């Protein structure tokens, strides 16, 4: 049983039907994964990244990363068996290396490292023995190497190429993120950074708009947007400067409170803000971008920004709800 993001992963991810063994000739060629398989690999990558984030938490909270990293590897091994036409059944964690060896005609990497990860998971879950910080750092690196080496061996794709964009529920956000990636690959880094920044605004707006009551109010409302407001006291320099400082301070407080109230990691958000331009949306719906960067966005910075937007969207999807809409044709007033 695997608990993920406060929810129980469905048994469909873990249960695999028996498949006829393919002919020996077919086994010699690694088949391309289906769209469904790629989506499941994307989910595994997301689970792995959750484990990585947890590994950086202070002790003893970082110990939970061992469980999450182990789950991501185990799901990968089960999917590898299904993709290869092997019936997994009740295969033990370390038995997958032997089960897949004949199919791959090669040894899966990181066997001993994964054995240590498995032992640490058992010690923690069944005996309450906490792993050391040094052990967790090693498990994080070993799991990363395992995915990077095993994914092309089994699925003929690079682990880094897996995109979590398809896991985002909002079509508007998915389109914007794909456009950002396309622009970055084409060398249009400035336009790509603007699209990434816009995508995050769309994520927050999409979630917040779904939570508005029949009166148009939002539980994540922390004051009117003062971005395009200006002081009428421009003739009085001191008062004008004071008003501008108050306006900027209120904007910063509103922004921070909204991010924190949505449960988004503010430390990662702070780096995202440094990497991407600020987005201001006017009353007519147009978006304006402001940036003080003088250097181009690097591949690592783009990947971080993309992953941040996707992980933020998925975090909001973990606890989503719709407010009941009243029947406007029926009066809710009761006679005294």
C-alpha positions in Angstrom: 0.0 0.0 0.0 1.5 3.3 -1.0 0.2 6.7 0.3 1.1 9.5 -2.1 0.3 13.2 -1.5 -2.4 12.4 1.1 -4.1 9.9 -1.3 -3.9 6.2 -1.8 -2.4 5.3 -5.2 -4.9 3.1 -7.0 -4.2 -0.6 -7.2 -4.2 -0.2 -11.0 -0.6 1.2 -10.8 0.6 -1.8 -8.8 -1.5 -4.7 -10.2 -0.5 -6.0 -13.6 -2.3 -8.6 -15.7 -0.5 -11.6 -17.0 0.9 -11.1 -20.5 1.9 -13.7 -23.0 5.7 -13.9 -23.4 6.7 -12.3 -26.7 8.8 -14.3 -29.1 12.6 -14.3 -28.4 13.3 -12.2 -31.5 11.1 -9.4 -30.3 12.8 -9.4 -26.9 16.1 -8.5 -28.5 14.7 -5.1 -29.5 13.6 -2.6 -26.9 10.1 -1.5 -27.8 9.0 2.1 -27.7 6.7 2.9 -24.7 3.0 3.7 -25.3 1.5 7.0 -24.4 0.0 5.4 -21.2 3.4 4.0 -20.2 4.9 7.5 -20.7 2.3 9.0 -18.5 3.0 6.4 -15.8 6.7 7.1 -16.1 5.9 10.8 -15.6 4.0 9.9 -12.4 7.0 7.9 -11.2 9.3 10.8 -12.0 7.1 13.1 -10.0 7.1 10.6 -7.1 10.9 10.5 -7.3 11.1 14.3 -7.2 8.8 14.4 -4.2 11.3 12.0 -2.5 14.2 14.3 -3.4 12.4 17.3 -1.9 11.7 15.4 1.3 15.3 14.3 1.5 16.3 18.0 2.0 14.0 18.4 5.0 15.5 18.7 8.5 15.8 15.6 10.6 13.8 13.5 11.4 11.3 14.6 8.7 13.9 13.8 5.9 13.6 10.0 6.8 10.2 9.9 4.9 12.2 10.4 1.7 13.4 6.8 2.0 9.9 5.5 1.7 9.0 7.7 -1.2 12.3 7.0 -3.1 11.8 3.3 -2.5 8.2 3.5 -3.8 9.2 5.3 -7.0 11.9 2.7 -7.8 9.5 -0.2 -7.0 6.8 1.3 -9.3 9.4 1.7 -12.0 10.4 -2.0 -11.7 6.8 -3.2 -11.9 6.2 -1.1 -14.9 9.4 -2.4 -16.5 8.1 -5.9 -16.1 4.8 -5.0 -17.7 6.5 -3.3 -20.5 8.7 -6.3 -21.1 5.8 -8.8 -21.0 6.9 -10.3 -17.7 4.4 -11.3 -15.0 5.5 -9.6 -11.8 3.2 -11.3 -9.4 4.5 -11.2 -5.8 8.1 -10.5 -6.9 10.2 -9.2 -4.0 12.0 -5.9 -4.4 15.5 -7.3 -5.0 14.1 -10.2 -7.1 13.3 -7.8 -9.9 17.0 -7.6 -10.8 17.0 -11.4 -11.6 13.6 -11.3 -13.2 14.6 -8.5 -15.7 18.1 -9.8 -16.3 17.1 -12.5 -18.7 14.8 -10.1 -20.6 17.4 -7.4 -20.9 20.3 -9.7 -21.3 22.1 -7.3 -19.0 22.2 -6.4 -15.3 20.1 -3.6 -14.1 22.3 -0.9 -12.5 22.6 0.1 -8.9 21.7 -3.3 -7.4 23.8 -3.0 -4.2 22.7 0.6 -3.7 19.1 -0.3 -4.1 19.6 -3.2 -1.7 20.8 -0.7 0.9 17.8 1.5 0.2 15.4 -1.5 0.6 17.0 -2.4 3.9 16.8 1.1 5.2 13.1 1.2 4.2 12.4 -2.0 6.1 14.4 -0.7 9.1 12.4 2.5 9.2 8.9 1.1 8.4 9.0 -2.0 10.5 11.6 -1.3 13.2 11.5 2.5 13.6 15.2 2.9 12.8 15.9 6.3 11.4 18.5 6.6 8.6 21.3 9.1 9.0 21.6 12.3 6.9 24.6 10.8 5.1 22.6 7.7 4.2 19.7 9.8 2.8 22.1 11.8 0.6 23.5 8.5 -0.7 20.0 7.1 -1.4 19.0 10.3 -3.2 22.1 10.0 -5.5 21.7 6.3 -6.1 18.0 6.6 -7.0 18.8 9.4 -9.4 21.5 7.3 -11.1 19.2 4.2 -11.2 16.6 6.1 -13.1 19.0 7.8 -15.5 20.7 4.5 -16.3 17.7 2.1 -16.3 15.1 4.2 -18.3 16.9 4.1 -21.6 17.8 0.5 -21.1 14.1 -0.6 -20.7 12.0 2.1 -22.4 14.4 3.6 -25.0 13.9 7.1 -23.7 15.9 9.4 -21.4 14.7 9.9 -17.9 15.3 13.6 -18.1 13.1 13.8 -21.2 10.0 12.7 -19.3 7.6 15.7 -18.9 5.2 16.1 -16.1 3.2 18.6 -18.1 0.6 16.0 -19.2 -0.3 15.4 -15.5 -1.6 19.0 -15.2 -5.4 19.1 -15.4 -5.7 22.7 -16.8 -5.6 22.7 -20.6 -4.7 26.4 -20.6 -1.6 25.7 -18.4 -0.6 22.7 -20.4 -0.7 24.7 -23.7 1.3 27.6 -22.1 4.0 25.2 -20.7 4.4 23.4 -24.1 4.8 26.8 -25.8 7.4 27.7 -23.3 9.4 24.5 -23.9 9.1 25.0 -27.7 10.4 28.5 -27.5 13.3 27.6 -25.2 14.3 24.8 -27.5 14.3 27.3 -30.4 16.6 29.6 -28.5 13.9 32.2 -27.6 14.8 32.2 -23.9 13.2 35.6 -23.0 9.9 34.6 -24.5 10.1 31.2 -22.8 10.7 32.7 -19.4 7.6 34.9 -19.9 5.5 31.9 -20.8 6.7 30.0 -17.7 5.9 33.0 -15.5 2.5 33.3 -17.2 1.8 29.6 -16.7 2.3 29.9 -12.9 -0.2 32.8 -12.8 -2.6 30.7 -14.7 -2.2 27.8 -12.2 -3.0 30.1 -9.3 -5.9 31.9 -11.1 -7.4 28.6 -12.3 -7.4 27.2 -8.7 -8.6 30.4 -7.1 -11.4 31.1 -9.6 -12.9 27.6 -8.9 -13.1 28.6 -5.2 -15.1 31.8 -5.6 -18.5 31.9 -3.9 -21.7 33.0 -5.6 -20.8 36.5 -4.5 -17.5 36.4 -6.4 -15.3 36.4 -3.2 -12.3 34.1 -2.8 -10.9 32.5 0.3 -7.5 33.5 -1.1 -8.3 37.2 -1.4 -5.9 39.4 0.5 -6.8 42.8 -0.8 -7.2 44.6 -4.1 -4.4 44.4 -6.6 -2.5 47.7 -6.4 -0.1 47.1 -9.3 -1.5 49.7 -11.6 -2.6 52.1 -8.9 -0.7 55.4 -8.6 -0.6 58.1 -5.9 -2.5 61.3 -6.6 0.0 63.2 -4.5 2.7 63.4 -7.1 3.2 67.0 -6.3 4.2 66.2 -2.7 7.4 64.2 -3.0 7.6 62.8 0.5 4.0 61.7 0.5 4.3 60.2 -2.9 7.4 58.2 -2.0 5.6 57.0 1.2 2.5 55.9 -0.8 4.7 54.1 -3.2 6.5 52.2 -0.4 3.2 51.3 1.2 1.9 50.0 -2.2 5.0 47.9 -2.8 4.9 46.5 0.7 1.2 45.5 0.4 1.8 43.9 -2.9 4.7 41.8 -1.4 2.5 40.8 1.6 -0.5 39.9 -0.6 1.7 37.8 -2.9 3.5 36.0 0.0 0.2 35.2 1.8 -1.4 33.8 -1.3 1.5 31.5 -2.0 1.7 30.3 1.6 -2.1 29.8 1.9 -2.0 27.6 -1.2 0.6 25.4 0.3 3.3 26.1 -2.3 6.9 25.9 -1.2 7.9 29.5 -0.7 11.6 28.9 -0.8 11.3 27.3 -4.3 8.9 30.1 -5.3 11.5 32.7 -4.3 14.0 31.2 -6.7 11.3 30.9 -9.4 10.6 34.7 -8.9 14.3 35.5 -9.3 14.5 33.4 -12.5 11.4 34.6 -14.3 9.9 38.0 -15.1 7.1 39.5 -12.9 3.6 39.2 -14.5 1.1 42.0 -14.1 -2.4 41.5 -15.5 -4.3 44.6 -16.3 -8.1 45.0 -16.0 -8.5 44.3 -19.7 -6.9 40.9 -19.3 -3.6 41.7 -21.0 -0.4 40.5 -19.4 2.6 42.7 -18.9 6.1 41.3 -18.1 8.8 43.0 -16.1 12.3 41.7 -15.7 15.7 43.0 -14.5 17.7 40.0 -15.8 20.6 40.7 -18.0 21.6 37.1 -18.7 19.8 34.4 -20.6 18.0 31.7 -18.8 20.0 28.5 -18.7 18.7 25.0 -19.3 19.0 24.1 -15.6 17.0 27.3 -14.7 14.4 26.5 -17.3 14.0 22.9 -16.1 13.7 24.1 -12.5 11.1 26.7 -13.4 9.1 24.2 -15.5 9.2 21.6 -12.8 8.2 24.2 -10.2 5.1 25.2 -12.1 4.1 21.6 -12.7 4.7 20.5 -9.1 2.7 23.5 -7.9 -0.2 22.6 -10.2 -0.1 19.0 -9.0 0.0 20.0 -5.4 -3.1 22.1 -5.8 -4.8 19.2 -7.6 -4.1 17.0 -4.6 -6.8 18.9 -2.6 -9.2 20.4 -5.1 -12.9 21.0 -4.5 -15.9 22.7 -6.0 -18.1 25.1 -4.1 -21.8 24.3 -4.3 -23.6 26.8 -6.5 -27.0 27.9 -5.3 -30.1 27.4 -7.4 -30.9 31.0 -8.4 -34.4 30.1 -9.4 -35.2 28.9 -5.9 -35.5 31.4 -3.0 -33.4 30.4 0.1 -35.4 32.8 2.3 -37.7 31.2 4.8 -40.9 32.7 6.2 -40.8 33.6 9.9 
